[in-house]
Amino acid sequence: MKIERFRRGMSIRKGNDLFIMKKSRFTKFFGLISAVLLLLLLLPAAGARNQGKGVEKKEFFAHGLGLELSGPVHERMISRQKLRSLASLPLSSSVDLSGDLPPIGDQGEHGSCVGWSTGYYSKTWWEKQEHPSWNLNDDKYYFSPAFVYNQINGGEDGGSSIYDAMNLLENFGCVDFEEFPYDGDYLKQPSSKQIEAAKQYKINKNWGQFFGQSDWGPYSRPNVTNNLKAWLNSGKPLVMGIPIYDDFPD
């Protein structure tokens, strides 16, 4: 039986990519949350894209898709020196960074996984490090996935790349969920007031990438698992997107 591959998850960019960001004044590190909360990126299979509101979409999964690949960005690759430094630390038996994450959300049928993983989860996690007193059960203290997704989806509900999301957060920042709710309207754009409010929550320019792919494999790159473990072991989250198959539990 032929197994078709689809892309699924809750975050990423063009390529089977993994990115991280370093902290700024407002955001510390940026990346997709952690292996503890493995955020998968969803993308529709060929012929299953929703090209706009009112267009019938074939459902392969109960939830939306959303990953667009973009391949490696060489100027963003994490240096070998940094990786060696991380690898020199003894690994813990386990790492759990989920205590500073907002409540689990639901992207519904839309291809907004990138916005959820980068804006909602990762951005919120880093802001929580700078503002320990923030109550993450209050929607004015976690960040809007729609603010990110709606500005990088090209006017179609067909997914987006984490690279574009990171660039948006670097250059424009983000606003909280209360300010820009996730209501399923992927065409809605932020007002001038919201754009101004987002500027205080820009991420630092020094975000990096562990690896990236321009297609869905098969892959022959070196094993990067130890690098990822070392990064998580240092107490920092990361953003990762992976391909999955149609027999993946929904």
C-alpha positions in Angstrom: 0.0 0.0 0.0 1.4 3.4 -1.0 1.9 5.7 2.0 1.4 9.4 1.2 3.3 11.9 3.2 1.7 15.0 4.7 3.0 17.9 6.8 1.5 18.4 10.2 2.2 20.3 13.4 1.8 23.5 15.3 4.7 25.6 13.8 7.7 26.3 11.0 9.5 27.6 7.7 10.5 26.4 4.1 12.5 23.3 4.8 12.5 20.7 7.5 13.8 23.4 9.7 14.8 24.0 13.2 15.4 27.5 14.5 16.3 29.2 17.8 16.4 32.8 18.9 18.5 34.5 21.5 17.0 36.8 24.0 16.4 40.5 23.5 15.3 43.1 26.0 11.7 41.9 25.7 12.0 38.4 24.3 15.0 36.4 25.2 15.2 33.4 22.9 13.0 32.5 20.1 12.3 29.1 18.7 9.7 26.4 18.8 8.9 25.3 22.2 10.6 22.2 23.3 11.0 18.5 22.6 8.9 18.1 25.8 6.0 19.6 23.9 7.0 18.6 20.4 5.2 21.0 18.2 4.5 19.5 14.8 3.9 21.6 11.7 0.9 21.0 9.5 0.7 21.5 5.8 -1.8 20.3 3.3 -1.0 17.7 0.8 -1.1 18.5 -2.9 -4.6 19.4 -3.9 -5.7 19.9 -0.4 -4.9 23.5 0.1 -7.6 25.9 1.1 -7.2 28.8 -1.3 -9.5 31.2 0.6 -12.7 31.5 2.6 -15.6 29.6 1.3 -13.5 27.1 -0.6 -14.2 23.5 0.3 -11.1 21.8 1.8 -10.5 18.1 1.8 -9.8 16.9 5.3 -6.9 14.5 5.9 -6.7 15.3 9.6 -9.2 16.7 12.1 -7.1 19.8 12.4 -5.5 22.4 10.0 -2.1 22.1 8.4 0.5 24.8 8.0 4.2 24.1 7.4 6.0 25.7 4.4 9.5 24.6 3.8 12.3 27.0 3.1 15.6 25.2 3.4 18.8 26.1 5.2 19.7 29.7 5.7 23.5 29.6 5.9 23.9 33.0 7.6 21.5 31.8 10.3 23.2 28.5 11.1 24.3 28.1 14.7 28.1 28.1 14.9 30.1 25.0 15.6 31.7 26.8 18.5 28.4 27.4 20.2 27.4 23.8 19.6 30.6 22.5 21.1 30.1 24.7 24.1 26.7 23.3 24.7 27.8 19.7 24.2 30.4 20.1 26.9 27.7 20.2 29.6 26.5 16.9 31.1 23.0 16.0 29.9 20.1 15.8 32.4 18.0 12.6 32.3 15.1 14.7 31.3 14.1 18.4 30.6 10.7 19.9 31.0 10.2 23.6 30.0 6.4 23.4 29.8 5.8 25.2 33.1 6.2 28.6 31.5 4.0 27.9 28.5 0.5 29.2 28.0 -2.6 26.9 28.0 -2.7 24.4 25.1 -4.5 26.1 22.2 -6.4 24.9 19.1 -5.6 26.2 15.6 -8.8 24.5 14.4 -9.1 23.9 10.7 -6.7 26.6 9.7 -3.1 26.4 8.5 -1.8 28.6 11.3 0.6 26.2 13.1 3.6 28.6 12.5 1.8 31.4 14.2 0.9 29.2 17.2 4.4 27.8 17.7 6.3 31.0 17.2 4.0 33.7 18.4 1.7 31.9 20.9 4.1 29.4 22.5 7.7 30.4 22.0 7.2 34.2 22.3 5.1 33.7 25.4 7.6 31.4 27.0 10.4 34.0 26.6 8.3 36.8 27.9 7.5 34.8 30.9 11.2 34.5 31.7 11.4 38.3 31.8 8.0 38.7 33.6 7.7 35.9 36.1 4.6 37.4 37.7 2.6 37.2 34.5 -0.5 34.9 34.8 -0.5 32.8 31.7 -4.2 31.9 32.2 -4.9 35.5 31.3 -5.0 36.2 27.6 -3.3 39.6 27.9 -0.2 37.8 29.0 0.2 35.4 26.1 0.8 36.3 22.5 -1.3 36.2 19.4 -0.8 33.4 16.8 -3.1 35.4 14.4 -0.9 38.5 14.6 1.9 36.4 13.1 0.1 34.1 10.8 -2.2 36.7 9.2 0.7 38.9 8.1 2.7 36.1 6.5 0.1 33.8 4.9 -0.1 35.8 1.6 -3.8 36.1 1.9 -4.4 32.3 1.7 -5.1 29.8 4.4 -2.4 27.5 3.1 0.3 27.7 5.7 3.5 29.8 6.2 7.1 29.4 7.0 8.8 29.8 10.4 11.5 31.8 8.7 9.0 34.4 7.7 7.5 34.4 11.2 10.8 35.0 12.8 11.6 37.8 10.4 8.2 39.3 11.3 8.8 39.1 15.0 12.3 40.5 14.6 11.2 43.5 12.6 7.6 44.1 13.9 7.2 42.3 17.2 3.9 40.9 18.4 0.8 41.7 20.5 -1.1 39.8 23.1 -4.0 37.5 22.5 -6.5 39.9 24.0 -5.4 42.6 21.7 -5.5 40.5 18.5 -7.7 37.4 19.2 -7.5 34.2 17.1 -11.0 34.0 15.6 -10.4 32.1 12.4 -10.3 35.2 10.2 -6.9 34.7 8.5 -7.3 37.8 6.3 -7.7 40.3 9.2 -4.7 42.6 9.5 -3.6 44.5 12.6 -4.5 48.2 12.9 -1.8 50.9 13.0 -2.3 51.1 16.8 -1.7 47.3 17.2 1.4 47.5 14.9 2.7 50.3 17.1 2.0 48.3 20.3 3.9 45.3 18.9 7.2 47.1 18.6 8.0 46.8 22.2 8.0 43.0 21.8 10.4 42.5 19.0 12.8 39.6 19.2 16.6 39.9 19.0 18.3 39.7 15.5 20.6 36.9 16.7 18.2 34.0 16.2 19.7 30.8 14.7 19.0 27.6 12.9 20.1 24.1 13.7 19.2 22.6 10.3 16.9 23.1 7.3 15.6 21.2 4.3 14.1 22.4 1.0 12.1 19.2 0.5 10.5 16.4 2.5 13.3 13.9 2.1 14.5 11.2 2.4 17.3 12.9 4.2 21.0 12.0 4.6 22.2 14.8 6.9 24.3 14.0 10.0 22.4 13.2 13.2 21.6 16.4 15.0 19.8 14.9 18.0 22.7 15.5 20.4 22.8 19.2 19.5 19.0 19.5 20.1 19.4 17.7 23.5 22.2 20.0 24.5 20.2 23.0 23.6 17.2 21.9 25.6 19.5 20.8 28.4 20.8 24.4 28.6 17.2 25.4 29.6 16.2 27.0 26.3 13.3 26.0 24.0 13.5 25.5 20.3 11.2 25.4 17.3 11.0 22.3 15.1 8.9 21.1 12.2 8.9 17.5 11.0 7.1 15.6 8.2 4.6 12.9 9.2 2.6 10.3 7.4 -1.1 9.7 6.9 -1.1 6.9 9.5 0.1 9.4 12.2 -2.4 9.3 15.1 -4.7 12.4 14.9 
